[in-house]
């Protein structure tokens, strides 16, 4: 089946970026997204490389966030509201 999609430029740019971050072509990346959406999680028996590629594709779909500061993940930062 052939499908034509008309994407907004910012969607297209993000799609290309995520595909490249996953080490895939846009076509292969889209196919992996569609397969995982339609078929669910990857079946067991995949090679390590296939599982790694699937994980990379999955993680690339998530928004990048700012890392927490060292203080925020320190014992003091976590428990400061529990003072005495």
Helices and strands as residue ranges (DSSP letters): H 9-21, H 26-39, H 48-60, H 75-79, G 80-82
